Amino acid sequence: RAACAEHAAVDFVDICDELLDPATLQLRPAYLDISTCNIHVVWETTILLWLQRLPWLRERTDSRFESRMRRSLSRYLRDKELEMAAKGIAITRVHESEGGGGG
């Protein structure tokens, strides 16, 4: 933050409050992968959050971008479930878009 404050043309955008549950400091369900082996955030929900926080970014996307991201997420979750099932890995985490709630 301090480095950004030194430059008038640079803004610091903090999305931690949206990404993390304040009580546990863990990622909110919307950004968690269904695989407990995956440490990365779900990029579709994360990019949609960035679009909310950065109007200039939203202006550069077309009107169908959000629906395409939601379809991409649905496909990813379906494919991930199939991949995990084929490997005999139990799914212990349900993504909120698939009825897991939270967020």
Buried (B, 14 or more C-beta within 10 A) or exposed (E): EEEEEEEEEEEEEEBEEBBBEEEEEEBBBBBBBBBEEEEEBBBBBBBBBBBEEBEEEBEEEEEEBBEEBBEEBBEBBEEBBEEBEEEEBEBEEBBBBEEBEEE
